[in-house]
């Protein structure tokens, strides 16, 4: 009944851009802070960005600050992650998270 579905991943060259989406069903997303995490092969899952449910305050990991932008559209029950100036080190599976719930992830590959 409760589900988060990520989309928008793919293959992009260094310096390119992707826009990830996280669509929620079974609950109202605007009541929650939402986070994006990523996990690369052989590495720990790490927090990338999050956005509050109230004032829209945002957080970014130092590794993506200035390149990624998180936003939300409460009417569409969806959160987005705009990723610009992508680097090979950004290659990972990206997951959205609401407390106690994880999406299935979407693969982002940055390669020449």
JOGIKA-V38820 format. One record per pair of residues at least 4 apart in sequence whose C-alpha atoms are under 7 Angstrom apart, sorted by the first residue. I is the first residue (numbers start at 1). GAP is how many residues later the second one is. D is the distance in Angstrom with one decimal. If there is no record, write none. Layout:
BEGIN
i->{I	I}
gap->{GAP	GAP}
d->{D	D}
END
This chain:
BEGIN
i->{1	2	2	2	3	3	3	4	4	4	4	4	4	5	5	5	5	5	6	6	6	6	6	6	6	6	6	6	7	7	7	7	8	8	8	8	9	9	9	9	9	10	10	10	11	11	11	12	12	12	12	13	13	13	14	14	14	14	14	14	14	15	15	15	15	16	16	16	17	17	17	17	18	18	18	19	19	19	19	20	20	20	21	21	21	21	22	22	22	22	23	23	23	24	24	24	28	29	29	30	30	30	31	32	32	32	33	33	33	33	33	34	34	34	34	34	35	35	35	35	35	35	36	36	36	36	36	36	36	36	37	37	37	37	37	37	37	38	38	38	38	38	38	38	38	39	39	39	39	39	39	39	40	40	40	47	48	48	49	49	49	49	50	50	50	50	51	51	51	51	51	52	52	52	60	60	61	64	67	67	67	68	68	68	68	69	69	69	70	70	70	71	71	71	72	72	72	73	73	73	74	86	86	87	88	88	90	91	91	91	92	92	92	93	93	93	93	94	94	94	95	95	95	95	95	96	96	97	97	97	98}
gap->{25	23	24	25	21	22	23	18	19	20	21	98	99	17	18	19	98	99	14	15	16	17	89	90	97	98	99	100	13	14	15	99	10	11	12	13	9	11	97	98	99	97	98	99	97	98	99	4	97	98	99	97	98	99	71	72	73	74	96	97	98	69	70	71	72	68	69	70	66	67	68	69	64	65	66	61	62	63	64	60	61	62	57	58	59	60	56	57	58	74	54	55	56	5	53	54	49	45	48	23	44	47	22	20	21	66	17	18	19	20	65	16	17	18	63	64	14	15	16	61	62	63	11	12	13	14	58	59	60	61	8	9	10	11	57	58	59	7	8	9	10	54	55	56	57	4	5	6	7	53	54	55	51	52	53	14	12	13	10	11	12	21	8	9	10	20	5	6	7	8	19	4	5	6	4	5	4	4	16	17	18	13	14	15	16	12	13	14	10	11	12	8	9	10	6	7	8	4	5	6	4	4	24	23	22	23	20	17	18	19	15	16	17	12	13	14	15	11	12	13	7	8	9	10	11	6	7	4	5	6	4}
d->{5.2	5.8	4.5	6.4	5.7	5.3	6.4	6.3	5.7	4.6	6.6	6.6	4.6	5.4	5.3	6.6	5.4	6.5	6.9	5.5	4.4	6.6	6.9	6.9	6.4	6.8	5.7	5.8	5.7	5.2	6.6	5.9	6.9	5.8	4.5	6.1	6.9	6.3	5.3	5.2	4.9	6.2	5.1	6.1	6.2	4.8	6.0	5.9	6.4	5.1	6.4	5.4	5.1	5.1	6.9	5.4	5.1	6.4	5.8	6.1	6.5	7.0	4.1	4.9	6.4	6.2	5.5	5.5	5.4	4.4	6.2	6.2	6.2	5.2	6.7	6.8	5.6	4.4	6.0	5.5	5.0	6.4	6.7	5.8	4.5	6.5	5.4	5.1	6.2	6.3	6.1	4.5	6.7	6.4	5.8	6.3	6.7	6.9	5.5	5.7	5.4	7.0	5.7	7.0	5.1	6.7	7.0	5.6	4.3	4.8	6.7	5.4	5.5	6.7	5.8	5.2	5.7	4.0	6.6	5.6	5.0	6.6	6.3	5.4	5.2	6.1	6.9	5.6	4.5	6.2	6.6	5.5	4.4	5.1	5.7	5.1	6.2	5.5	5.6	6.6	6.8	5.8	5.4	4.3	5.9	6.4	6.1	4.3	6.4	5.1	5.4	6.7	6.5	4.2	6.4	6.8	5.9	5.2	5.3	4.5	6.3	6.8	5.6	5.2	6.9	6.9	5.9	5.7	4.5	6.5	6.8	5.0	5.3	6.5	6.5	5.5	6.1	5.7	6.2	5.1	6.0	6.7	5.5	4.5	6.0	5.7	5.0	6.6	5.7	4.6	6.4	5.8	5.3	6.6	6.0	4.3	6.0	6.1	5.5	6.2	6.4	6.5	6.8	6.1	4.7	5.8	6.7	5.3	4.6	5.4	6.1	5.5	6.6	5.8	5.4	4.4	6.0	5.1	5.3	6.3	6.8	5.7	6.6	4.4	6.7	6.1	5.5	5.8	4.7	6.5	6.6}
END
